[in-house]
Amino acid sequence: MMGYYMLAGLLFLASSYISNKLKSKFKHYSKIQLKNGMSGREIAEKMLADNSITDVDVISVSGQLTDHYNPQNKTVNLSQSVYNQTNAAAAAVAAHEVGHAVQHATAYNWLTLRSKIVPAVGIASKLSNIIIMIGLVLSGTGSFFGTNIFLLGIVLFAITTAFSIITLPVEYDASNRALAWLEKEKVVTQEELVGSKDALKWAARTYLVAALGSLATLLYFIMMFLNRR
């Protein structure tokens, strides 16, 4: 148990560090203005057009780092700090989100799999912790029924962990598609491309730490279950 707490503590510190680093990187690269003067919206629209995608809209959403691609209504949602801005950070984010649209249009396997389990993840994320707590309390009294409830909670938590792990290749692939397009089409200069690469690298690490944290917690629950059998 002590080993788990030490690992959880290290992952928490890593997550905090990466989160702060990501914010500072985006703040830094937001100061590097693109020489072509293109905004995040224009870059997104150009990448969509270059990939012959005509049924996806680029819209602006409120908040910071709220950028995402919605496969349900086929929209590339760019935060206000990306939609109208003309800097390396905005270029990276806009192209990355269109990378997801390209994945959708080409039926990228990992994105398809992730989309299929989204409904199950929605249920699992809401119920897993509650069911695990109930199972722990009841199994602590020696109840066989409680042990089964605990196992059900672990299965639900495993679904959310699987989602975190499946998200990794989806995010890394979207970044690779974005950077390859930015370089091939010469949308950014080499200096601007370096900034875009660095920004996306730190963004990807947030997903990596989240997946590792979820996996570590899942293994901890499994060990607890085996010890209570």
Summary of the structure (lengths in Angstrom):
residues: 229
radius of gyration: 20.6
end to end distance: 16.9
largest distance: 68.2
contacts: 757
relative contact order: 0.15
helix: 75%
strand: 7%
